[in-house]
Each structure stands twice: as C-alpha cells, then as structure tokens.
Amino acid sequence: MHKKSVEEAVTSLHDLSAVDLIAGYRAKQFSPSEVLEDVLTHVAAWEPHLKALYAFDPDGAREAAKASTARWTGSTTWSRSISIATRPRGTPT
C-alpha cells in the first residue's frame, strides 16, 4: 500500500482509499465482507445523527460483499463483464 503522511494515518478499514482497499484484498489482509462490516458499524454510529441514508439495504450489501469476497479468494470465477448497479433493486425512481 502507498505510504501515508502522519495527517493521513488510517485507523479503520472504512478510512482506506480505493487504492489501499484493492491492495489489501490482493494481499489478503482483509476481505470485502470485513470492510463492509466496518463500514456498517461506522454507519450505525453516525446515521442517527446525520439521517442521510435512503433505501439503506445492509442485507443486500452483505450479499454483494460475500460475492466479492468469493471472487477475491478465488472460490468463484470473475464474470467477463461485471455490471455496476446505478440504484438498488426495489428503489423507487
């Protein structure tokens, strides 16, 4: 992972950049499921104050993280085209 200055010190998985997340997954330091659980803990602490989430779906996120973890650990194959959902299933437009 790239070096961070003292001001940029990371204390939690939810603080990592995308570059550092990819490096950590490749090095098997942590999994997408572990990162998600850290993010959900952070959300649980702040959401009651911020009230910023709409159509929050932690179970759906866990399913996606589990599938991603399986791909990173090599227990399933990568699809040639991985689509990125622009909105969660069931979210009103």
Rosetta blueprint (number, residue, H / E / L):
1 M L
2 H L
3 K L
4 K L
5 S L
6 V H
7 E H
8 E H
9 A L
10 V L
11 T L
12 S L
13 L H
14 H H
15 D H
16 L L
17 S L
18 A H
19 V H
20 D H
21 L H
22 I H
23 A H
24 G H
25 Y H
26 R H
27 A L
28 K L
29 Q L
30 F L
31 S L
32 P H
33 S H
34 E H
35 V H
36 L H
37 E H
38 D H
39 V H
40 L H
41 T H
42 H H
43 V H
44 A H
45 A H
46 W H
47 E H
48 P H
49 H H
50 L H
51 K L
52 A L
53 L L
54 Y L
55 A L
56 F L
57 D L
58 P H
59 D H
60 G H
61 A H
62 R H
63 E H
64 A H
65 A H
66 K H
67 A H
68 S H
69 T H
70 A H
71 R H
72 W H
73 T H
74 G L
75 S L
76 T L
77 T L
78 W L
79 S L
80 R L
81 S L
82 I L
83 S L
84 I L
85 A L
86 T L
87 R L
88 P L
89 R L
90 G L
91 T L
92 P L
93 T L
